[in-house]
Amino acid sequence: MDEMTTSSSALDDAARDAADGTPEPADGNRESTDPSAAAPAGRDRTMRGAALLATVIALPITLLVAVLAFGKLSPDGPTAAPTPSATTARAQSTTPVQMAAPALAARPATVCRALLSQLPASIRDLAQRPVTAGPEQNAAYGDPALTVACGGAEPAFPSTDEVWTVNRVCWHLAEQADAAVLSTVDRETLITVRVPRSYEQPLQWLPAISSTIVASVPSGGAIPSGCTR
């Protein structure tokens, strides 16, 4: 009778195995099929830590991508205002500048007309202004007026005075109370430039004038030894 009971129990177990597809172990002790039950506690903590680390790494990258995408979609910011150019003409009077116009001989008058026709419309940031007399021999720029006069008597000055060469034109500098007066000393016709005291470094106003003189006024006269080419 006991043998029959044992056989019946074995048959029942075999039937259960066939039903769930799990073979019966040889020793009769069935292992759990739950993976979480089989995984050690230490391994579970490791897996959770790795998942947390991956999240921490991915979050800043996601935020960076979002910021870059937003920057590309955002409209451009306001354009900075342009910096005023150093050569922009300053505000000045347009009133004609008082200048004398002494009578000139035929040759100086011809040279002066050639010079005045080629002078620039502005010298640095000083725009040209009208003059009261002799526009064929006089020019004025800015306010206070820097003036250019063509013709007249050669100035007398000590031979020991310094002379200055600017763009191949030799100049003598005379200081006055209200202006620096620069006169050519190597041209057949005298050119005089008067630079008001409010304009610093008078020689720096000469390059454009000198270039025009070279193109229109021939060399001549007793050129001082200090003049260089």
Secondary structure, 3 states (H helix, E strand, C coil): CHHHHHHHHHHHHHHHHHHHCCCCCCCCCCCCCCHHHHCCHHHHHHHHHHHHHHHHHHHHHHHHHHHHHHHHHCCCCCCCCCCCCCCCCCCCCCCCECCCCCCCCHHHHHHHHHHHHHCCCEECCEEEECECCCCCCEEEECCCCEEEEECCCCCCCCCCCCEEEECCEEEEEEECCCEEEEEECCECCCEEEEEECCCCCHHHHCHHHHHHHHHHCCECCCCCCCCCC
